[in-house]
Amino acid sequence: MTHEVIVLDILLPKLGGLNVLEELRQRNISTPVLVLSAKNAVDDRVRGLRAGGDDYLTKPFSFAELVARLHALVRRTGRGDGSGAAGPLTRLSFADLSLDRLTRRVRRGETLIELQPKEFALLDYLLGNAGRVLTKTQILEYIWDCSFDPQTNVVDVMVCRLRQKLDRDFEPKLIHTLRGVGYVLRTD
């Protein structure tokens, strides 16, 4: 399997992002690497680039900047089509559902659907993991970036709101519940 670009966080548990990056380069893996880090000192950025990073982005960052940098890396390495047009990094789709990360537009068929920010983030996560069951804990950690009481129903409420907007007036139904497990985006 080949990848167009790797997004690598420096602060990985155990091994650490710089060690992973150095290992990739020792194995002659030339895939461009965008290093993410909360460390923003010049020495930290230099260390990331010297370890084999092709670009370095400090947290917090805007999603639009991340996407632009990813497109630039793909363009520079000749791995993409070079057009710079929005591509798989900015648009997700499944069945007749599409989401554009840059314009923040969601469509089901030809119908434009308005979503609140957390609903958009949930749909983005589901689309990025279509066919894969996501647990409540995974969703909570991804959408709210923190640990919640596992007994909270915030995920159930959010999924219900998303279903009202995406599935109520459309076929096939796309958001499915696996009782006691989680949620999955699929057509059956």
Backbone torsions as a table, in degrees:
resi	resn	phi	psi	omega
1	MET	NA	130.9	176.9
2	THR	-110.3	151.4	-179.7
3	HIS	-122.7	147.1	178.9
4	GLU	-74.1	-36.6	-178.5
5	VAL	-158.1	151.9	177.3
6	ILE	-114.5	131.9	172.4
7	VAL	-104.1	118.8	-172.1
8	LEU	-126.8	121.1	176.7
9	ASP	-84.2	136.3	-179.8
10	ILE	-65.8	-38.6	-172.5
11	LEU	-89.5	62.7	175.2
12	LEU	-86.5	147.1	178.1
13	PRO	-68.4	152.7	176.2
14	LYS	66.4	-82.9	-171.5
15	LEU	-74.7	-40.7	-178.0
16	GLY	89.6	141.3	-176.1
17	GLY	-61.8	-38.9	-179.9
18	LEU	-66.3	-36.2	176.6
19	ASN	-66.0	-40.1	177.0
20	VAL	-62.0	-44.3	-179.5
21	LEU	-62.4	-46.3	178.4
22	GLU	-61.4	-38.3	178.1
23	GLU	-64.9	-41.5	177.4
24	LEU	-58.3	-46.6	-177.6
25	ARG	-69.4	-34.9	177.3
26	GLN	-65.2	-29.9	178.0
27	ARG	-86.0	9.5	179.5
28	ASN	60.9	32.5	174.1
29	ILE	-86.0	114.6	-172.3
30	SER	-98.1	5.7	178.5
31	THR	-54.3	131.5	179.4
32	PRO	-61.5	142.0	-177.7
33	VAL	-121.9	125.1	172.0
34	LEU	-99.3	116.2	-178.7
35	VAL	-88.0	129.7	174.6
36	LEU	-108.4	138.9	178.7
37	SER	-160.6	150.1	172.0
38	ALA	-81.5	-13.8	179.5
39	LYS	-80.8	120.4	-175.2
40	ASN	-121.6	12.3	176.0
41	ALA	-70.6	152.3	-179.5
42	VAL	-56.3	-43.0	-179.9
43	ASP	-60.2	-39.0	178.9
44	ASP	-65.6	-43.3	179.7
45	ARG	-64.6	-43.0	178.8
46	VAL	-61.7	-44.0	179.1
47	ARG	-59.4	-42.7	179.1
48	GLY	-63.9	-40.6	179.5
49	LEU	-72.4	-39.0	178.4
50	ARG	-67.3	-29.5	178.7
51	ALA	-72.2	-11.3	177.9
52	GLY	123.5	4.3	177.5
53	GLY	-70.3	144.8	178.8
54	ASP	-94.5	-20.6	177.2
55	ASP	-156.3	161.9	-175.4
56	TYR	-140.5	125.3	-178.7
57	LEU	-126.5	128.1	-178.1
58	THR	-94.9	147.7	177.4
59	LYS	-87.1	148.4	-7.5
60	PRO	-75.1	156.0	-179.8
61	PHE	-138.7	161.2	176.6
62	SER	-87.1	144.4	179.4
63	PHE	-60.8	-37.7	180.0
64	ALA	-61.2	-39.8	178.0
65	GLU	-66.9	-41.6	177.5
66	LEU	-57.4	-48.9	-179.2
67	VAL	-62.7	-42.2	179.5
68	ALA	-62.2	-41.9	179.0
69	ARG	-66.3	-39.2	178.0
70	LEU	-63.5	-44.3	177.5
71	HIS	-62.2	-39.7	178.7
72	ALA	-62.7	-42.6	178.3
73	LEU	-62.5	-44.0	179.9
74	VAL	-63.8	-41.8	179.3
75	ARG	-62.8	-47.2	-177.2
76	ARG	-63.4	-33.5	-176.9
77	THR	-91.0	-4.9	178.9
78	GLY	72.2	17.8	-178.9
79	ARG	-84.3	-21.5	179.5
80	GLY	-102.4	-165.7	-179.0
81	ASP	-85.5	-5.1	176.0
82	GLY	78.7	-1.8	-175.8
83	SER	-76.2	-25.6	-175.5
84	GLY	75.6	1.1	179.6
85	ALA	-70.7	156.5	177.5
86	ALA	-58.1	133.8	-177.0
87	GLY	-135.3	-148.1	-174.8
88	PRO	-62.3	-21.1	178.8
89	LEU	-75.8	-23.5	-176.2
90	THR	-109.9	-18.1	-179.0
91	ARG	-122.7	131.4	175.8
92	LEU	-121.0	145.4	176.9
93	SER	-149.0	154.9	178.4
94	PHE	-157.1	127.0	-174.5
95	ALA	52.7	-126.8	-179.9
96	ASP	-99.6	17.6	-178.7
97	LEU	-102.5	132.4	177.7
98	SER	-137.2	149.4	-179.3
99	LEU	-135.9	129.5	176.8
100	ASP	-110.1	115.2	-175.7
101	ARG	-69.3	-30.0	-178.6
102	LEU	-77.2	-46.6	-178.9
103	THR	-88.0	-11.6	-178.5
104	ARG	59.4	35.8	176.9
105	ARG	-101.9	140.4	177.7
106	VAL	-124.3	135.1	178.3
107	ARG	-130.9	142.4	168.6
108	ARG	-117.3	107.0	-170.1
109	GLY	65.1	-125.0	178.3
110	GLU	-96.1	-0.9	-175.9
111	THR	-87.8	122.8	175.7
112	LEU	-78.5	131.6	-176.6
113	ILE	-119.2	125.5	179.0
114	GLU	-85.7	128.5	178.7
115	LEU	-124.8	146.9	171.9
116	GLN	-74.4	160.3	-176.4
117	PRO	-53.6	-44.5	-179.3
118	LYS	-69.8	-35.1	176.5
119	GLU	-64.6	-41.9	178.0
120	PHE	-61.4	-45.3	179.8
121	ALA	-62.5	-40.6	178.5
122	LEU	-64.4	-45.5	179.3
123	LEU	-63.4	-41.7	177.5
124	ASP	-57.2	-44.6	-179.7
125	TYR	-65.7	-43.4	178.5
126	LEU	-63.5	-44.7	-180.0
127	LEU	-64.3	-39.6	178.6
128	GLY	-67.5	-15.1	-179.5
129	ASN	-126.4	30.2	-177.5
130	ALA	-53.0	133.4	-179.9
131	GLY	86.6	-10.3	-179.5
132	ARG	-106.2	133.4	179.5
133	VAL	-76.2	128.7	177.9
134	LEU	-109.9	129.3	179.7
135	THR	-78.8	163.6	176.4
136	LYS	-58.6	-41.4	-179.3
137	THR	-61.4	-44.7	178.3
138	GLN	-60.1	-43.8	-179.2
139	ILE	-65.4	-45.2	178.8
140	LEU	-58.5	-46.2	-178.6
141	GLU	-66.7	-35.5	-178.9
142	TYR	-75.3	-49.1	-173.9
143	ILE	-76.4	-43.2	-175.9
144	TRP	-103.5	-5.3	174.9
145	ASP	54.1	36.1	176.3
146	CYS	-162.6	170.9	179.3
147	SER	-89.6	132.9	177.2
148	PHE	-113.0	165.1	172.1
149	ASP	-59.9	124.6	-177.9
150	PRO	-61.8	-15.3	179.1
151	GLN	-86.4	-5.6	-179.2
152	THR	-65.3	150.5	179.6
153	ASN	-107.0	16.6	-177.5
154	VAL	-59.3	-37.2	178.8
155	VAL	-68.5	-44.0	178.9
156	ASP	-58.7	-42.9	179.8
157	VAL	-64.1	-44.5	-179.4
158	MET	-64.3	-42.6	178.5
159	VAL	-64.1	-41.2	178.2
160	CYS	-60.1	-45.0	178.6
161	ARG	-63.4	-40.4	179.4
162	LEU	-66.4	-41.0	177.0
163	ARG	-60.9	-40.8	179.1
164	GLN	-57.8	-38.1	-177.4
165	LYS	-84.3	-34.6	-172.6
166	LEU	-100.2	-29.7	-172.0
167	ASP	-113.2	-25.6	-171.8
168	ARG	-54.2	-46.9	-175.1
169	ASP	-103.8	15.2	-173.9
170	PHE	-132.3	155.6	172.2
171	GLU	-130.0	144.4	-5.0
172	PRO	-76.6	161.4	174.4
173	LYS	-70.8	136.8	-173.8
174	LEU	-108.5	-31.2	-176.9
175	ILE	-95.5	119.4	-176.4
176	HIS	-120.5	147.4	177.9
177	THR	-103.8	132.9	169.5
178	LEU	-108.2	101.8	-174.2
179	ARG	-50.9	128.7	178.2
180	GLY	78.7	-2.4	-177.8
181	VAL	-119.5	-61.8	-177.9
182	GLY	165.8	-148.4	-175.7
183	TYR	-126.9	152.5	-179.6
184	VAL	-146.6	145.9	174.7
185	LEU	-98.6	115.7	178.5
186	ARG	-157.7	167.5	-175.8
187	THR	-95.0	-5.2	-179.4
188	ASP	-115.6	NA	NA
